Amino acid sequence: MTKFVFLFLAGTSLLCAQGNHAYWQQQVDYTMEVSMDVKTFRYQGTQKLVYTNNSPDTLGRVFYHMYFNAFQPGSEMDLRLQAVEDPDGRMTENGSSRIAALQPDEIGYLRATSLTRDGLPVSHELEGTVLVVDLAKPLLPGDKTTFEMVFEGQVPLQIRRSGRNSSEGVALSMSQWYPKMAEYDFEGWHADPYIAREFHGVWGDFDVKLTLDKDYVVGGTGYLQNPEEIGHGYQAPGTKVKAPKGKTLTWHFKAPRVHDFMWAADPEYVHDTLRMDNGPVLHFFYKNKPELRENWKNLQPKTAEAMAFFSRNIGPYPYEQYSVVQGGDGGMEYAMSTLITGERSFESLVGVMVHELAHSWFQQVLATNELKHEWMDEGFTSFISSLCMNAIMDQQRENPFEGSYRGYYALAQSGREQPLSTHADRYSFNRGYGISAYSKGEVFLSQLGYVIGQDKLMETIRRYYNDFKFRHPTPNDIIRTAEKVSGLQLGWYLTDWTQTTNTIDYAVSAVESDGGRTRVTLERKGLMPMPIDLLVVLKDESSKVYHLPLRMMRGAKENPYPGMAWEIRTDWPWAQPVYTLELDVPKEQVQAVLIDPSGLMADVDGENNLWQSE
């Protein structure tokens, strides 16, 4: 049989975005000053938030996310942790919720001690992880308003992405730490409670000052504005660093056009930098432990390779720096940065870096609503990460997505699969969420390459990025982009793969003599339709792929198998369960008939895809 060839197109000129005059998105601009007590893990801050209502709607309320309140006994995160059949092992001990056992000085909290709007006090009420703010004067379309808040918080002992004193000894992993304005879009407000899943944020500019113990090194989102006051490897060579006058330092960061802000800090961080040719400056922050040094040094050129790979195959990275920071409880992406655990094998360290870096495109620039379309975030990231790892780690895998196909098959055959349109918090069990978001989401793209061709798929990804960067694309946007690139109708693919649990199952049901010819009978046994590539191998070792287009696609892809004969036959209507293919050779000359030689069609029963002569 033939091996499938993956095409990686780099350097293709990006296409101009199609104007969508009905599109709008809100704007937030944050100015924050925060003081952290590194002994008590409590902090106080002020926030000035300029909110621009670019929507056509009049707003009578706004909502803030107050994420740290999830880390308290009795919170919705705690209740979900206790109720789900397979709770996250990082948040349980002996089967019990760690959050439920947190003491007052160990919980997380985030509270507004005062809030004004345009200088006047505003009514607000804290409901778990959401602050509800009623506006006495509605905010009209096109208007701006300024909210000023004084807030206080405590960093939770329990690490879930954020927290203090991680298992690897990192003091502060500060994500989801500040009062964050909820997103309002064409679907309304997205003021979801925090139950340890996903996020959706508003685009804006951040100006953040962080004051904490002078021995701590800080890394994360944003460009440092005062390196001559900070030192710690940020200043240019030869720059004289001003000695701090007291026990603290104030770090001043600015981050333009982002929808989140993360930082981490530890007194034992090593800070390395790598300046890429024709690329951003890469920053690395990791604990000063001898056993980590070799892996983290070797990680740095691999990060540059991955950055170059993604910039070629998706689109240019839009910021001037990126930071890889040891912290958190696994790997989690943020604007211009990531938190990853660092005590790993080298391949695992590269793998988590690659995945989180890929999120800089699929989530930090293409900012889908992760709560509703988590498969677009995690699945697309997994797809491009698999290709990247195969390239930069020289894995030489014929099908880099094979693991995701196995995961999807296991879930589909379990009888417990839920549609990809399921809200991220509504999956009945955590493993079902993981396989759906990561594996089935990855297969969405790899299988789309089977449907339209790998070259068209990679062109689709680049055009999708170019057309929708710094926006909030939806599932319809990716499939419409694929239609524009391929010229094929693909709404059926989006519907069946993401809104149902219909499965693909095609079979070679018979290969029979028909006079001096051969009649091949194919059967559609599953509910989800697909175009079919059928490989026929003769006993003289010659072969040909017969392509049976799906009628509702209104067209056919080009030959994706270099060097192999390709013939397009009559299209197959979905409602027709059986298809007969006539071959102009006697059956005695046929050696094998195989559905989908690429292995990229997610057929749940591969056993009936192959017929071989006796």
PyMOL commands that set and color helices and strands:
alter all, ss='L'
color gray80, all
select helices_A, chain A and resi 67-70+76-83+89-91+99-101+227-230+290-313+346-358+374-392+402-414+424-426+430-452+454-468+475-486+491-499+551-553+587-589+606-608
alter helices_A, ss='H'
color red, helices_A
select strands_A, chain A and resi 27-37+42-52+59-65+92-93+96-97+109-117+120-121+123-127+130-139+144-154+163-164+172-174+180-181+183-185+188-190+204-213+217-220+223-224+248-258+263-266+269-275+281-287+321-326+331-334+337-340+506-514+517-524+532-538+543-548+565-568+578-583+590-595+610-612
alter strands_A, ss='S'
color yellow, strands_A
deselect
rebuild
show_as cartoon
